[in-house]
Amino acid sequence: MPSTHDFGFPMQSLDWASWVPVLDLAKATPDEIKVLEESHPKAKENPYYLLLVQEAEVLRQRSKLFNTIMYGPRGASRAERELAATAESRLNGCPYCASVHALRYVQMKGDPALMARLMEDGVDTPMEARPRAIVDFAVKLAATPSAATDADVARLREQGLEDAQILDIAMSVAMFANANRLMQTLGEAVMPKDAAP
Amino acid sequence: MRDLLDELAGIQPGSRLDGLRALRPDVRAAVAGSEAAIFEGESGLSAAERHAIAQAVAEWNNEPALAAHHAARAAASPRLPALLAHAEMLTKRPDRATPAAVQALAEAGLAPRDVVMLSQLVAHMNFMARMLATFRLLERA
């Protein structure tokens, strides 16, 4: 049976193609334009946002949620929020999501070798204790919410995370339970035309 | 501002969890805004269908309080089984998605906008389930 894992998880920028007709930007209402601008700097050229903006108010609220969870100040570092998001995307099999957030992690934290292994080998690839505790928690909460336990929270605290930071990591996982499902089921990752073979 | 998660998780004003949530007030505002947009917005999917799908996704995620919240306003329709089958794939095996699955929704009479609403609804419920599981963990621990 085909799976979205079959594409593989290349660590490079990918394109995304919609399976559902998207909005023609020339016909967008002023409110739709505003929602696109609030959602992402390049949303007006991106088929994913041109698809979702057909339910404009739903996208507006979701973008507000996404942006505060992933980019809000203080709390868990942005790199560790990206680590949780990447691990979940790799687990669920969303190559587009995984590549975007793996590259962002490397940009913020360095350690391209860890991300390359996570993409190639999956979430069980060896890593140091702190990223390991974050990835293990993320993977359990992603797969079956009730599978994450007190022991997983205890390990995160042992690694020095405060509860506000643990909540941030968990919210990143909750957000990507949402994001993976949209990206994976409304379209698919495609190699950019100008990418090297 | 309080949201549905506060209500269902029993987060009391002034409690430790209330304090943690207060660090990101936009989350509460956007959860409340998402609930309104998804369940009260005008759509080709009836409100009763949307609540029925939400109830099912909550049940698949073992979140009885979340399921009960939606059960009160849920009702069946002739095409509900097709919508639920899609919601189940999205929830349990999103890697099994295919263009044919989306095409089947179009053949069941869903406009592109309705497909977006269905997907956003299921994605949102999977978000909500993980938030509730997290609050139980942080409350206990």
Interface residues (C-beta under 8 A of the other chain):
Chain A: M1 P2 S3 T4 H5 W19 V20 P21 V22 L51 L52 Q54 E55 E57 V58 L59 R60 Q61 R62 K64 L65 T68 I69 G72 R74 G75 N92 G93 C94 L141 A142 T144 P145 S146 A148 T149 D150 D152 V153 A154 D163 A164 I166 L167 D168 A170 M171 V173 A174 M175 A177 N178 A179 N180 R181 L182 Q184 T185 L186
Chain B: R16 L20 R21 L23 R24 D26 V27 A29 A30 V31 G33 S34 A36 A37 I38 G41 S43 N61 N62 E63 M89 L90 T91 P94 D95 R96 A97 T98 P99 A101 V102 Q103 P112 R113 V115 V116 M117 S119 Q120 V122 A123 H124 N126 F127 M128 A129 R130 M131 L132 A133 T134 L137 L138 R140 A141
